[in-house]
Amino acid sequence: MERVTAYRGFDIHVDIQRVEKDLFNVWFQVEGPMTLPGVAAFGKRVKVFGGPYTMRWAYLVAELAGRAAIDVIFGSDDD
C-alpha cells in the first residue's frame, strides 16, 4: 500500500508492507524538483527503523521521517 503527501514542493511516498497481522514495515521516498548527490533520502527508498508498526503509526512515522529529511537539507520553515 502506498500513500503520497506533498511537503515543501516535494512528494513523500510512503510504502507499507504487512509482516504480521495488523503490523507493517514501512519505507519512505522523497521525490521532487531536484535531486542532490549523496543524499539518500531523495529519490531512494529508505526503510524506517523501529518497526513493525500498526498501519496508522507506519504512515505517520514515515511521513515525519520524510519531512525531517527535507527539513535537514533545506532548513526548517519555523526558523
ABEGO torsion letter per residue (X at the ends): XBBBBBBGGBBBBBBBBBABBGBBBBBBBBBBABBBBGBAABGBBBBBBGOBBBAAAAAAAAAAAAAAAAAAAAEBAAX
